[in-house]
């Protein structure tokens, strides 16, 4: 039972403006939670034959307080949760108030580790609300794409789709939160459902898939790139806190090493042989955290990089 609850509990927001979305929906041997954007559903045999809407946060805390497997007693207006000397009473909400989500009947098998792909790209997802299309991971059937509008990355992701889908970051985070691996997928025009073993599923709204055309840019990726210079990532991390302009922290590379721009404070690490370049510190750190190879000679134009599991990407420096 606790395993079923762990699968669904992360999606419910106790501070949601809609009170009903602060609740779980228990329906004849299953438990469902939603924040209005993502719905998660799992079987739960402890609730066989029961239909009720219970306050999610207090329900979870009550179950967590049970030293042994909890017992549930339902009346028309109240749920009692008990175990040993512990007992909690929770009020029930109206069944009709809950926005029930049902899974589609169709689904196709996933032949890739989608969770691994999403974890590779999640750091590159934007939080720029003015460009909502960039606040998700785009699946086009062959690759998955993510961008923070400065760095762009993609990874192989072979999925049979009738159209590209853009998984919102809040859905990506839920998929990464649960320990299970999705086994099947069904995509519709405005939503996508991932299916799991034990008859579990996650359904999410989709963002617009109208991304810029990336074809031309990716055609420019070099077939071979040098390895990331030894010590570069550590040097960047050492230097970055000393950038004089906190609003525009810039890392400067050159033949003698790596440092900050000149200012009231600064730092430098000797690392001979680097190609010249100037980069936003946080963007450079992000790229180096994922890259195994990088073409620094691309500056001041596009700088390409590559990482594990077929990850490739590109970013731009500061002129």
N, C-alpha and C positions, 0 to 999 in steps of 0.2 A: 504493500500500500504506500509506504514512504517513497519508494522508487517512482510510482505513478505520480505522486504529488510533486516530487522533484522535477519531473518532466514539464509540468504545466505551471508551476508556481512563479516562475520568473517573469511571465508576461503581464501579470496583473499589477496595476498601479493603484496603491491605496489612496493616492491623492488626486485621482482622476476627477475632473469636474462632473462627470456623469456617475452618480452613485452606483448604478447598476454594474458599471464596469470595474467596480472594486470588489466584485463577487465572483465566486465559482458557480458554474452550472453543473449540478449532478443530475445525470439522466440515465437511469436504468443500467447501472453497471459501468458508467463512464464518468469522467470529470473533465470539464472544459473551462478554459480561462481565455479572456481577450482584453485588449486595451483599445479595441475599436479599429485597429489596423492589422494586428496579428492575432489569430486564434490558434490555440493549442489544445489538443484533445487526446486523452489516454483512457484505455480501459481501467477500471478499478472495481474488482469483484466485491469489495467491501460494501459497495453501494448498489448491489443487485436489487432491482425492484423499487429503487428510490428515485424520486424526482424532486429536486429542491434547489434553491438559490441561496448560497451561504456566503457570509463576509469572508473574503479570501485571506486577508492579513491575519485576522484573529484565528481563523481556522488553522492556518499554518503554524501560528505560535502555540495553539493548543496541542496540535499533534506533536510539535517539537518538545512540549513539556511532558509528554507521556513516556515514562521509562520503558514500558512494554508496549506491545501492539495495542493501539487505541480501540475502544468500543464506541459505536455510534448508535444513538437512540433518537429517532425522529418523531416529533409530534406535528400537529398541523402548523404551529407557529414557531417551533423551537427545535434546535439540535443540541443534544448533550454529548460531549466527548469525555470519556473517562478511561482511566488506567491506574490501577492501584489506588492510592489515596488521592489522586488528582481528579478533578471534575470541572468542566467548563460548560457554560450554557451560551448558545449563540442564537440570535433572532434570525428568522428566515425571511427573505424578500419574496415578492410576488413572482411566480413562475413566468407569467406573461410578459414581464418587464425585460427579460433577458434576451439580447439579440443573438439567438442561436445560429451557429455556423455549421453547415453540413459539408462533408467532403465530397468531391466529385466521384463518380463511379469509375471513370476512366483513369488509367495511370500507365506509365511506361517505365521500365527498369532503368536505373542509373548504372552505367558501367564504368563510372569514374568515382574517385573519392572527392565528391563535391565539397565536403567540409575542408579538406586540405587546400583546395583551390581558393576557397573563400578566405581561409586564414592567411594565405600568401598575399592576397590583394587588400584585405581589410585595412592595413595601415595607410593605403593610398587613397582611401575614400574621402571625398570632400565633406566639409561641414558648412559649405556656402549655400545658405538658403535661397539666395538670388539665382542660383543655378541648380534647381532641384534634381535635374537629370544626373548631375555629378555626385549626388549624395547616395549613390547606390552602386551595385556591381552589375555591369551589363553582360548578359550571356547571349551570344549570337549564334550558338550552335557548334562553333569550332573553338572559340576562345572566350575567356572571361576578361573583362576590362574594368579598370578603376583609375580615377584621376582625382587629384586635389587641385587641379587647374594650374599646377606648376610642373608636377611630375605625373607621368602617365605610365601605367604598367598593364601587362596582360599575361595570361597563362593559358596553356592548352586546356580545353574544357569541351570535349565532344559529347554533345547532347542533341538528340533529335527534337528540333523545335519547328513549329510552323511559322514563328515570328520571333525576333529578339525579345528578351524580357529583361527588365531592369529591377533587380532585387533591392529594395530600400535597405539602408544601413540598419534600421531597427530590426528588420527581418534577418539580415545577416548575423547580427549580434545574438539573436535568439537561436539560430541554427548552430552557431559556434558555442553557445552556452550549454546546450544539452550534450551529454556525453555520447549519445547514440549517433550512428551514421545514417543519413537518409538512403533509402533503397530504391524509391520510385518517385516520379515527378509527374504532375499534370499542370500545364499552363493554359490559362484562359486569357481573354483580352485584358482584364483588369486585375487578375489575381493568379497566384501560383500556389500549389499545394505540394508539400513534400511528405512522403509516406515513410514510416519507419517500421522496424520489426515490432512485434507485440501489438499490432494494429493501432499504432500511434500516428498522429499527423500534425503538421504545422501548416497553416494557410495564411498568406499575406497579401495585402494590396501590393500593386506594382507601381513604380514610377514610370514616367515617360521614357520610351526607348529611343527617342529622337536625339541621339548623340551626333556630334560632328563626324564627318567622314574621316576615318583613321587610316584608310587603305594606303594613301600616298606616303604618309609618315612611316608606317611600318615597313614599307618597301625599302626604306633607306637604312634599315638595321644592318650593320656589318655582320658578315658571316662569322668572323673571328674578332674577338676583343681581348685586349690584355687583361691579365688578372688584376684585381684590386691591389695596388701597391701595399706591401707588408707594412703594417703600422699606421696606415692612413686613417682608418676608422678611429683608432685610439687617439691619434693626434688631434683629429677634429673634435672629439669629445673633450680633450684637455683644453683646447684653445677657445671653444665656443662660449664658455661662460664669461670671457673677458672682452667680448665685442663691445666697443665704446657706445654704439648706438643700439640700445635694447629693442627699439622699434623696427630696425632694419639691421639685424646682425649678419654681417658679411664675413665669409671665410675667404682668404686670399691664398692661392697656390702659386708657386714659382719654382725656379730651378734650385733654390736653396732650401725650400721647405714650405711650411704652412703657418699662417698667422692671421691676425686680425687686421683691420684697417687701422690707420694711425688715429690716436685720440687720447683722451685723458687716462685711459687704461688700455691694456692690450696684452697679447701673449704670442709666442712663436715657438714652433717645434722644428728643429732641423730634420729635414727629410729630403735629401738631394734627389734631383732627377724628375721632379714633378712637372707636368705640362702647366703652363700658365692658365689661370682661371679665377673667377670670382663667383661665389655661390652663396645663396641664402643658407645660413647655418642649419636651420631646422630641416630644410629640404635636403641638403647634402647629407645630414645625419640619417634621415629616413632612407635615402637611396643606399647609403653604405651599409645600413642594417640588413638590407635584403640582397645586395649585390655580391657576386663572386668575381665578376668581370666588369670592366668599365673602360670606355674610350674617352679619356679626359682630353684628348687632342681635338675633340669635336667643338670645344669652346672657341669662339663665342656663339657658335651655332648650336645645334642639337647635340646633346651628350647622351649616348646610349649606354645601357648597362644590361647585365644578365645575371640571373640567380638560379637557385635550385628549381627542379621540377619544371623546367622550361620557361621560367619567368623571364620576360624581357621588358624593357621600358626605356623611357627617354625623359629628359628634363632639360631645362634651360638655366643658364647662369645669369649673373647680374652684370650688366655692361657698365 
